Each structure stands twice: as structure tokens, then as C-alpha cells.
């Protein structure tokens, strides 16, 4: 992961472990997983809408919001960033079967 994402994840974890008054991240942890997942869903929808409208600046902003909320969700679920990195690295090195990809795509 980039240093920026790693740094942001460290801040998110620090807010989880050392709550600070007035912190939006702390607010999300206080409200719990349902609120966090609601925000992930909302941000995902906003990425889709911005991309559909071909508004690149808006899409980039929404992607950042989604990544942030995913990091909050990961911290709440104790999913280490390294685990995601390992999975992405394995996928990067894999040469997939296009037919299997298309079959799995139709099942979702």
C-alpha cells in the first residue's frame, strides 16, 4: 500500500485505541459497525454515481471517502492492512482464466 494509505490507517487505528473528542473517526467507532457499514455503502454509491456521470474530480474525491471508510471498517474488524496487501499482491501475480472470470461475474 502507499505510504499515504498506511499513514491514514495508522491514524484510524490510533483514534480507535485513543479516542479524541470531536473526531469523526471516533464518532464512527462509537456508533459501531452498523454506522460504519452504512457509510461504506453510501460512499460506494457515490463513487458509482460520480463515475457514471464522468465527473473525474468528484469520482476521485468519492474514492478517497470510500477508502477512508473502508479503513475504518477494517480497523473495527481488526483486519490488518498487511492482509489486504498480501491478497492484492497474490492477485497481481496471478494470471487468471478469463472464462472463469466471466462466469463468476455473471453469478454476482
C-alpha positions, 0 to 999 in steps of 0.5 A: 500500500502507499505510504499515504494509505498506511499513514491514514490507517495508522491514524484510524487505528490510533483514534480507535485505541485513543479516542479524541473528542470531536473526531469523526473517526471516533464518532464512527467507532462509537456508533459501531459497525452498523454506522460504519457499514452504512457509510461504506455503502453510501460512499460506494454509491457515490463513487458509482454515481460520480463515475457514471456521470464522468465527473473525474474530480468528484469520482476521485474525491468519492474514492478517497471517502470510500477508502477512508471508510473502508479503513475504518471498517477494517480497523473495527474488524481488526483486519490488518492492512498487511492482509489486504496487501498480501491478497492484492499482491497474490492477485497481481501475480496471478494470471487468471482464466478469463472464462472463469472470470466471466462466469463468476461475474455473471453469478454476482 
